[in-house]
Amino acid sequence: MRYKKYILLFFLFGLLALIRFFENELFYDPYLTFFHNDYLYIDSPRRELVKLTLFATLRYVMNTVISIGILYVFFKDMSIVKFSGVIFITSYVVLIFVFLYFVIHPKQEDYYMFFNIRRFLIQPLLLLLLLPAFYYHKIAK
């Protein structure tokens, strides 16, 4: 039974890796190449705001669903899943507003902050925070 858990976790983490690996093909994001360059010294790229927002949201939702699946498989606790859902939804609302602010009002002095906000929006970083936090909470009980 335990091997099924590990296979499922491996599969789910593999899905997260595939999202990252195929990000250029799956998502519209002119900031992918922008932040690979020396972005602190160049102007913000041209972008389609609605398309960028929709694709950032799609990527966040995909990462969130997989992350919640990982948390469920790892802990088998619906209270953790529900709490994580609240955290992911609240985080999305805050992150997308800050993200849109930086997209609409690009300033070179804000690029580093924008880079990090965008990273939380498009990468499963919340999973990296929640997994050890819930694990610690579980062993502390």
SETOR-829827 format. One record per atom (N, C-alpha, C): residue number from 1; atom name; x negated, y, z; residue in one letter. Coordinates in nm, 4 decimals. Layout:
BEGIN
   pos   site          X          Y          Z   code
   NUM     CA          X          Y          Z      A
...
//
This chain:
BEGIN
   pos   site          X          Y          Z   code
     1      N    -0.0831    -0.1199     0.0000      M
     1     CA     0.0000     0.0000     0.0000      M
     1      C    -0.0874     0.1259     0.0000      M
     2      N    -0.1980     0.1208     0.0728      R
     2     CA    -0.2855     0.2365     0.0840      R
     2      C    -0.3488     0.2717    -0.0507      R
     3      N    -0.3778     0.1700    -0.1323      Y
     3     CA    -0.4395     0.1973    -0.2620      Y
     3      C    -0.3441     0.2738    -0.3534      Y
     4      N    -0.2139     0.2532    -0.3396      K
     4     CA    -0.1167     0.3281    -0.4197      K
     4      C    -0.1246     0.4773    -0.3866      K
     5      N    -0.1421     0.5077    -0.2585      K
     5     CA    -0.1550     0.6466    -0.2157      K
     5      C    -0.2772     0.7102    -0.2817      K
     6      N    -0.3892     0.6415    -0.2808      Y
     6     CA    -0.5119     0.6955    -0.3393      Y
     6      C    -0.5010     0.7096    -0.4907      Y
     7      N    -0.4359     0.6151    -0.5550      I
     7     CA    -0.4167     0.6236    -0.7002      I
     7      C    -0.3284     0.7435    -0.7341      I
     8      N    -0.2214     0.7623    -0.6570      L
     8     CA    -0.1318     0.8751    -0.6808      L
     8      C    -0.2027     1.0081    -0.6543      L
     9      N    -0.2807     1.0155    -0.5475      L
     9     CA    -0.3574     1.1370    -0.5195      L
     9      C    -0.4585     1.1649    -0.6305      L
    10      N    -0.5261     1.0609    -0.6763      F
    10     CA    -0.6213     1.0753    -0.7864      F
    10      C    -0.5507     1.1267    -0.9115      F
    11      N    -0.4332     1.0727    -0.9401      F
    11     CA    -0.3543     1.1162    -1.0557      F
    11      C    -0.3137     1.2630    -1.0430      F
    12      N    -0.2642     1.3022    -0.9252      L
    12     CA    -0.2201     1.4406    -0.9048      L
    12      C    -0.3371     1.5393    -0.9120      L
    13      N    -0.4490     1.5048    -0.8497      F
    13     CA    -0.5668     1.5913    -0.8611      F
    13      C    -0.6163     1.5958    -1.0060      F
    14      N    -0.6007     1.4841    -1.0768      G
    14     CA    -0.6357     1.4815    -1.2186      G
    14      C    -0.5496     1.5762    -1.3004      G
    15      N    -0.4209     1.5840    -1.2658      L
    15     CA    -0.3324     1.6788    -1.3345      L
    15      C    -0.3780     1.8232    -1.3113      L
    16      N    -0.4168     1.8539    -1.1877      L
    16     CA    -0.4695     1.9885    -1.1601      L
    16      C    -0.5945     2.0157    -1.2436      L
    17      N    -0.6794     1.9168    -1.2549      A
    17     CA    -0.8016     1.9321    -1.3350      A
    17      C    -0.7682     1.9510    -1.4830      A
    18      N    -0.6677     1.8792    -1.5319      L
    18     CA    -0.6281     1.8930    -1.6719      L
    18      C    -0.5714     2.0326    -1.7005      L
    19      N    -0.4953     2.0860    -1.6061      I
    19     CA    -0.4443     2.2228    -1.6228      I
    19      C    -0.5609     2.3196    -1.6370      I
    20      N    -0.6595     2.3016    -1.5536      R
    20     CA    -0.7782     2.3889    -1.5601      R
    20      C    -0.8569     2.3664    -1.6895      R
    21      N    -0.8747     2.2411    -1.7264      F
    21     CA    -0.9548     2.2071    -1.8439      F
    21      C    -0.8923     2.2602    -1.9732      F
    22      N    -0.7592     2.2531    -1.9817      F
    22     CA    -0.6899     2.2950    -2.1033      F
    22      C    -0.6242     2.4328    -2.0887      F
    23      N    -0.6739     2.5150    -1.9976      E
    23     CA    -0.6121     2.6457    -1.9729      E
    23      C    -0.6097     2.7344    -2.0972      E
    24      N    -0.7115     2.7283    -2.1787      N
    24     CA    -0.7150     2.8115    -2.2998      N
    24      C    -0.6082     2.7704    -2.4003      N
    25      N    -0.5793     2.6406    -2.4075      E
    25     CA    -0.4804     2.5905    -2.5021      E
    25      C    -0.3380     2.6031    -2.4485      E
    26      N    -0.3204     2.5916    -2.3182      L
    26     CA    -0.1869     2.5882    -2.2587      L
    26      C    -0.1289     2.7255    -2.2257      L
    27      N    -0.2142     2.8224    -2.1951      F
    27     CA    -0.1652     2.9480    -2.1396      F
    27      C    -0.2191     3.0683    -2.2159      F
    28      N    -0.1337     3.1673    -2.2277      Y
    28     CA    -0.1767     3.2968    -2.2804      Y
    28      C    -0.2371     3.3737    -2.1637      Y
    29      N    -0.3648     3.4069    -2.1732      D
    29     CA    -0.4303     3.4823    -2.0669      D
    29      C    -0.5568     3.5477    -2.1225      D
    30      N    -0.5451     3.6732    -2.1668      P
    30     CA    -0.6639     3.7420    -2.2203      P
    30      C    -0.7706     3.7668    -2.1134      P
    31      N    -0.7339     3.7502    -1.9875      Y
    31     CA    -0.8300     3.7725    -1.8800      Y
    31      C    -0.9239     3.6532    -1.8605      Y
    32      N    -0.8938     3.5392    -1.9223      L
    32     CA    -0.9847     3.4241    -1.9119      L
    32      C    -1.1220     3.4596    -1.9690      L
    33      N    -1.1240     3.5152    -2.0889      T
    33     CA    -1.2532     3.5518    -2.1480      T
    33      C    -1.3055     3.6820    -2.0878      T
    34      N    -1.2155     3.7710    -2.0514      F
    34     CA    -1.2561     3.8985    -1.9916      F
    34      C    -1.3394     3.8755    -1.8658      F
    35      N    -1.2943     3.7871    -1.7788      F
    35     CA    -1.3662     3.7644    -1.6535      F
    35      C    -1.4869     3.6716    -1.6691      F
    36      N    -1.5006     3.6079    -1.7855      H
    36     CA    -1.6221     3.5306    -1.8121      H
    36      C    -1.7363     3.6216    -1.8573      H
    37      N    -1.7004     3.7414    -1.9013      N
    37     CA    -1.8008     3.8376    -1.9465      N
    37      C    -1.8403     3.9292    -1.8312      N
    38      N    -1.9157     4.0309    -1.8632      D
    38     CA    -1.9603     4.1268    -1.7624      D
    38      C    -1.8484     4.2291    -1.7395      D
    39      N    -1.7379     4.1821    -1.6803      Y
    39     CA    -1.6136     4.2579    -1.6730      Y
    39      C    -1.6221     4.3870    -1.5913      Y
    40      N    -1.7208     4.3997    -1.5061      L
    40     CA    -1.7313     4.5211    -1.4252      L
    40      C    -1.7703     4.6434    -1.5085      L
    41      N    -1.8149     4.6190    -1.6330      Y
    41     CA    -1.8638     4.7290    -1.7153      Y
    41      C    -1.7904     4.7430    -1.8486      Y
    42      N    -1.6788     4.6718    -1.8664      I
    42     CA    -1.6034     4.6838    -1.9913      I
    42      C    -1.4584     4.7174    -1.9603      I
    43      N    -1.3869     4.7622    -2.0625      D
    43     CA    -1.2468     4.7996    -2.0455      D
    43      C    -1.1579     4.6758    -2.0406      D
    44      N    -1.0451     4.6915    -1.9759      S
    44     CA    -0.9464     4.5846    -1.9656      S
    44      C    -0.8983     4.5439    -2.1046      S
    45      N    -0.8746     4.4144    -2.1275      P
    45     CA    -0.8339     4.3698    -2.2617      P
    45      C    -0.6897     4.4106    -2.2935      P
    46      N    -0.6584     4.4119    -2.4224      R
    46     CA    -0.5197     4.4329    -2.4643      R
    46      C    -0.4392     4.3113    -2.4213      R
    47      N    -0.3144     4.3331    -2.3819      R
    47     CA    -0.2335     4.2225    -2.3340      R
    47      C    -0.0861     4.2507    -2.3585      R
    48      N    -0.0097     4.1416    -2.3657      E
    48     CA     0.1358     4.1489    -2.3741      E
    48      C     0.1879     4.1200    -2.2341      E
    49      N     0.2434     4.2194    -2.1685      L
    49     CA     0.2785     4.2110    -2.0271      L
    49      C     0.3783     4.0996    -1.9967      L
    50      N     0.4852     4.0911    -2.0720      V
    50     CA     0.5877     3.9901    -2.0448      V
    50      C     0.5314     3.8496    -2.0663      V
    51      N     0.4623     3.8320    -2.1769      K
    51     CA     0.4032     3.7012    -2.2088      K
    51      C     0.3001     3.6619    -2.1019      K
    52      N     0.2163     3.7559    -2.0621      L
    52     CA     0.1158     3.7301    -1.9589      L
    52      C     0.1823     3.6907    -1.8267      L
    53      N     0.2868     3.7620    -1.7890      T
    53     CA     0.3582     3.7329    -1.6644      T
    53      C     0.4243     3.5958    -1.6698      T
    54      N     0.4874     3.5644    -1.7812      L
    54     CA     0.5539     3.4336    -1.7943      L
    54      C     0.4537     3.3186    -1.7879      L
    55      N     0.3420     3.3328    -1.8551      F
    55     CA     0.2427     3.2257    -1.8537      F
    55      C     0.1722     3.2136    -1.7187      F
    56      N     0.1492     3.3258    -1.6509      A
    56     CA     0.0923     3.3201    -1.5158      A
    56      C     0.1909     3.2523    -1.4209      A
    57      N     0.3188     3.2827    -1.4376      T
    57     CA     0.4221     3.2190    -1.3556      T
    57      C     0.4309     3.0699    -1.3845      T
    58      N     0.4278     3.0334    -1.5120      L
    58     CA     0.4316     2.8917    -1.5496      L
    58      C     0.3147     2.8163    -1.4869      L
    59      N     0.1976     2.8741    -1.4964      R
    59     CA     0.0789     2.8082    -1.4394      R
    59      C     0.0899     2.7963    -1.2879      R
    60      N     0.1391     2.9022    -1.2232      Y
    60     CA     0.1577     2.8981    -1.0778      Y
    60      C     0.2578     2.7892    -1.0396      Y
    61      N     0.3677     2.7802    -1.1131      V
    61     CA     0.4702     2.6789    -1.0834      V
    61      C     0.4135     2.5377    -1.1037      V
    62      N     0.3418     2.5179    -1.2124      M
    62     CA     0.2832     2.3852    -1.2371      M
    62      C     0.1869     2.3471    -1.1244      M
    63      N     0.0976     2.4384    -1.0875      N
    63     CA     0.0037     2.4112    -0.9787      N
    63      C     0.0764     2.3896    -0.8464      N
    64      N     0.1837     2.4654    -0.8226      T
    64     CA     0.2596     2.4542    -0.6982      T
    64      C     0.3283     2.3191    -0.6874      T
    65      N     0.3944     2.2763    -0.7928      V
    65     CA     0.4653     2.1475    -0.7909      V
    65      C     0.3668     2.0338    -0.7645      V
    66      N     0.2548     2.0365    -0.8323      I
    66     CA     0.1538     1.9322    -0.8127      I
    66      C     0.0950     1.9417    -0.6722      I
    67      N     0.0682     2.0619    -0.6246      S
    67     CA     0.0116     2.0801    -0.4902      S
    67      C     0.1071     2.0302    -0.3825      S
    68      N     0.2346     2.0605    -0.3967      I
    68     CA     0.3331     2.0120    -0.2999      I
    68      C     0.3425     1.8597    -0.3071      I
    69      N     0.3313     1.8048    -0.4274      G
    69     CA     0.3276     1.6592    -0.4419      G
    69      C     0.2079     1.5990    -0.3689      G
    70      N     0.0936     1.6622    -0.3806      I
    70     CA    -0.0268     1.6152    -0.3111      I
    70      C    -0.0059     1.6211    -0.1603      I
    71      N     0.0492     1.7305    -0.1117      L
    71     CA     0.0737     1.7427     0.0322      L
    71      C     0.1720     1.6360     0.0808      L
    72      N     0.2746     1.6076     0.0013      Y
    72     CA     0.3708     1.5047     0.0406      Y
    72      C     0.3051     1.3660     0.0439      Y
    73      N     0.2319     1.3334    -0.0613      V
    73     CA     0.1667     1.2021    -0.0673      V
    73      C     0.0662     1.1875     0.0475      V
    74      N    -0.0057     1.2944     0.0762      F
    74     CA    -0.1083     1.2889     0.1797      F
    74      C    -0.0485     1.2751     0.3196      F
    75      N     0.0605     1.3497     0.3485      F
    75     CA     0.1130     1.3536     0.4856      F
    75      C     0.2452     1.2804     0.5053      F
    76      N     0.3221     1.2579     0.3989      K
    76     CA     0.4545     1.1929     0.4090      K
    76      C     0.5419     1.2615     0.5136      K
    77      N     0.5458     1.3944     0.5094      D
    77     CA     0.6190     1.4724     0.6090      D
    77      C     0.6955     1.5832     0.5361      D
    78      N     0.8277     1.5745     0.5379      M
    78     CA     0.9095     1.6728     0.4670      M
    78      C     0.9011     1.8119     0.5295      M
    79      N     0.8729     1.8194     0.6590      S
    79     CA     0.8608     1.9526     0.7198      S
    79      C     0.7386     2.0258     0.6635      S
    80      N     0.6334     1.9528     0.6342      I
    80     CA     0.5154     2.0124     0.5712      I
    80      C     0.5494     2.0582     0.4299      I
    81      N     0.6262     1.9777     0.3578      V
    81     CA     0.6666     2.0135     0.2216      V
    81      C     0.7526     2.1400     0.2227      V
    82      N     0.8483     2.1460     0.3137      K
    82     CA     0.9365     2.2638     0.3213      K
    82      C     0.8578     2.3888     0.3601      K
    83      N     0.7732     2.3768     0.4600      F
    83     CA     0.6916     2.4908     0.5031      F
    83      C     0.5988     2.5359     0.3910      F
    84      N     0.5397     2.4395     0.3211      S
    84     CA     0.4515     2.4718     0.2084      S
    84      C     0.5293     2.5426     0.0985      S
    85      N     0.6508     2.4975     0.0735      G
    85     CA     0.7344     2.5627    -0.0267      G
    85      C     0.7577     2.7095     0.0066      G
    86      N     0.7850     2.7381     0.1339      V
    86     CA     0.8041     2.8767     0.1773      V
    86      C     0.6752     2.9567     0.1567      V
    87      N     0.5636     2.8974     0.1920      I
    87     CA     0.4349     2.9659     0.1745      I
    87      C     0.4077     2.9933     0.0267      I
    88      N     0.4320     2.8939    -0.0590      F
    88     CA     0.4066     2.9121    -0.2022      F
    88      C     0.4993     3.0173    -0.2628      F
    89      N     0.6256     3.0179    -0.2250      I
    89     CA     0.7200     3.1165    -0.2790      I
    89      C     0.6842     3.2570    -0.2318      I
    90      N     0.6586     3.2705    -0.1029      T
    90     CA     0.6213     3.4014    -0.0475      T
    90      C     0.4923     3.4518    -0.1120      T
    91      N     0.3964     3.3630    -0.1256      S
    91     CA     0.2686     3.4002    -0.1882      S
    91      C     0.2889     3.4448    -0.3324      S
    92      N     0.3736     3.3738    -0.4045      Y
    92     CA     0.3990     3.4106    -0.5440      Y
    92      C     0.4541     3.5522    -0.5531      Y
    93      N     0.5536     3.5817    -0.4706      V
    93     CA     0.6162     3.7140    -0.4757      V
    93      C     0.5125     3.8234    -0.4493      V
    94      N     0.4313     3.8051    -0.3466      V
    94     CA     0.3290     3.9046    -0.3147      V
    94      C     0.2240     3.9122    -0.4254      V
    95      N     0.1736     3.7965    -0.4674      L
    95     CA     0.0668     3.7934    -0.5678      L
    95      C     0.1094     3.8492    -0.7021      L
    96      N     0.2318     3.8175    -0.7461      I
    96     CA     0.2735     3.8626    -0.8790      I
    96      C     0.2901     4.0150    -0.8813      I
    97      N     0.3382     4.0730    -0.7710      F
    97     CA     0.3500     4.2192    -0.7666      F
    97      C     0.2123     4.2862    -0.7682      F
    98      N     0.1191     4.2333    -0.6923      V
    98     CA    -0.0161     4.2900    -0.6913      V
    98      C    -0.0832     4.2688    -0.8269      V
    99      N    -0.0659     4.1494    -0.8833      F
    99     CA    -0.1185     4.1167    -1.0159      F
    99      C    -0.0666     4.2162    -1.1200      F
   100      N     0.0646     4.2387    -1.1197      L
   100     CA     0.1235     4.3305    -1.2173      L
   100      C     0.0752     4.4738    -1.1973      L
   101      N     0.0556     4.5116    -1.0737      Y
   101     CA     0.0011     4.6452    -1.0476      Y
   101      C    -0.1356     4.6606    -1.1159      Y
   102      N    -0.2226     4.5617    -1.0978      F
   102     CA    -0.3560     4.5685    -1.1564      F
   102      C    -0.3530     4.5598    -1.3089      F
   103      N    -0.2576     4.4851    -1.3640      V
   103     CA    -0.2459     4.4752    -1.5095      V
   103      C    -0.1971     4.6073    -1.5679      V
   104      N    -0.0998     4.6675    -1.5024      I
   104     CA    -0.0413     4.7915    -1.5537      I
   104      C    -0.1331     4.9119    -1.5301      I
   105      N    -0.2070     4.9094    -1.4194      H
   105     CA    -0.2965     5.0209    -1.3844      H
   105      C    -0.4424     4.9722    -1.3762      H
   106      N    -0.5009     4.9351    -1.4894      P
   106     CA    -0.6381     4.8825    -1.4833      P
   106      C    -0.7405     4.9934    -1.4545      P
   107      N    -0.8212     4.9682    -1.3539      K
   107     CA    -0.9323     5.0589    -1.3203      K
   107      C    -1.0545     4.9711    -1.2958      K
   108      N    -1.1668     5.0132    -1.3493      Q
   108     CA    -1.2873     4.9316    -1.3352      Q
   108      C    -1.3233     4.9056    -1.1902      Q
   109      N    -1.2994     5.0005    -1.1031      E
   109     CA    -1.3347     4.9804    -0.9621      E
   109      C    -1.2441     4.8766    -0.8941      E
   110      N    -1.1320     4.8422    -0.9574      D
   110     CA    -1.0399     4.7426    -0.9011      D
   110      C    -1.0563     4.6038    -0.9629      D
   111      N    -1.1433     4.5890    -1.0617      Y
   111     CA    -1.1542     4.4617    -1.1329      Y
   111      C    -1.1892     4.3451    -1.0410      Y
   112      N    -1.2769     4.3661    -0.9460      Y
   112     CA    -1.3156     4.2542    -0.8582      Y
   112      C    -1.1976     4.2096    -0.7724      Y
   113      N    -1.1216     4.3043    -0.7192      M
   113     CA    -1.0030     4.2705    -0.6414      M
   113      C    -0.8998     4.2018    -0.7309      M
   114      N    -0.8819     4.2537    -0.8514      F
   114     CA    -0.7899     4.1934    -0.9475      F
   114      C    -0.8321     4.0508    -0.9806      F
   115      N    -0.9602     4.0297    -1.0013      F
   115     CA    -1.0134     3.8963    -1.0295      F
   115      C    -0.9726     3.7975    -0.9202      F
   116      N    -0.9848     3.8380    -0.7956      N
   116     CA    -0.9528     3.7487    -0.6845      N
   116      C    -0.8026     3.7272    -0.6666      N
   117      N    -0.7238     3.8303    -0.6861      I
   117     CA    -0.5777     3.8149    -0.6800      I
   117      C    -0.5318     3.7204    -0.7903      I
   118      N    -0.5832     3.7413    -0.9092      R
   118     CA    -0.5490     3.6560    -1.0234      R
   118      C    -0.5896     3.5115    -0.9979      R
   119      N    -0.7038     3.4933    -0.9358      R
   119     CA    -0.7512     3.3582    -0.9043      R
   119      C    -0.6521     3.2844    -0.8132      R
   120      N    -0.6006     3.3525    -0.7110      F
   120     CA    -0.5011     3.2895    -0.6237      F
   120      C    -0.3723     3.2583    -0.6988      F
   121      N    -0.3427     3.3364    -0.8014      L
   121     CA    -0.2204     3.3148    -0.8779      L
   121      C    -0.2334     3.1986    -0.9755      L
   122      N    -0.3484     3.1822    -1.0375      I
   122     CA    -0.3597     3.0805    -1.1436      I
   122      C    -0.4334     2.9541    -1.1013      I
   123      N    -0.4951     2.9528    -0.9862      Q
   123     CA    -0.5652     2.8336    -0.9376      Q
   123      C    -0.4934     2.7782    -0.8141      Q
   124      N    -0.5064     2.6509    -0.7865      P
   124     CA    -0.4389     2.5926    -0.6690      P
   124      C    -0.5171     2.6165    -0.5389      P
   125      N    -0.5563     2.7410    -0.5158      L
   125     CA    -0.6358     2.7732    -0.3970      L
   125      C    -0.5563     2.7561    -0.2676      L
   126      N    -0.4254     2.7792    -0.2741      L
   126     CA    -0.3447     2.7604    -0.1527      L
   126      C    -0.3500     2.6150    -0.1056      L
   127      N    -0.3575     2.5224    -0.1996      L
   127     CA    -0.3709     2.3814    -0.1622      L
   127      C    -0.4997     2.3596    -0.0837      L
   128      N    -0.6069     2.4249    -0.1271      L
   128     CA    -0.7351     2.4117    -0.0577      L
   128      C    -0.7311     2.4707     0.0827      L
   129      N    -0.6393     2.5627     0.1065      L
   129     CA    -0.6218     2.6183     0.2403      L
   129      C    -0.5254     2.5349     0.3240      L
   130      N    -0.4176     2.4885     0.2617      L
   130     CA    -0.3136     2.4176     0.3359      L
   130      C    -0.3530     2.2750     0.3732      L
   131      N    -0.4204     2.2061     0.2847      L
   131     CA    -0.4562     2.0659     0.3109      L
   131      C    -0.5385     2.0509     0.4393      L
   132      N    -0.6476     2.1235     0.4568      P
   132     CA    -0.7214     2.1091     0.5826      P
   132      C    -0.6448     2.1662     0.7027      P
   133      N    -0.5644     2.2695     0.6805      A
   133     CA    -0.4879     2.3265     0.7922      A
   133      C    -0.3865     2.2255     0.8450      A
   134      N    -0.3129     2.1609     0.7557      F
   134     CA    -0.2152     2.0606     0.7988      F
   134      C    -0.2840     1.9370     0.8559      F
   135      N    -0.3976     1.9013     0.7994      Y
   135     CA    -0.4734     1.7871     0.8522      Y
   135      C    -0.5190     1.8159     0.9944      Y
   136      N    -0.5721     1.9348     1.0164      Y
   136     CA    -0.6148     1.9727     1.1508      Y
   136      C    -0.4974     1.9740     1.2470      Y
   137      N    -0.3849     2.0275     1.2011      H
   137     CA    -0.2638     2.0312     1.2848      H
   137      C    -0.2197     1.8884     1.3196      H
   138      N    -0.2289     1.7983     1.2227      K
   138     CA    -0.1872     1.6597     1.2453      K
   138      C    -0.2767     1.5902     1.3479      K
   139      N    -0.4081     1.6088     1.3371      I
   139     CA    -0.4971     1.5401     1.4322      I
   139      C    -0.4974     1.6077     1.5680      I
   140      N    -0.4587     1.7351     1.5736      A
   140     CA    -0.4541     1.8070     1.7014      A
   140      C    -0.3326     1.7685     1.7853      A
   141      N    -0.2316     1.7115     1.7209      K
   141     CA    -0.1086     1.6724     1.7937      K
   141      C    -0.1364     1.5616     1.8933      K
//
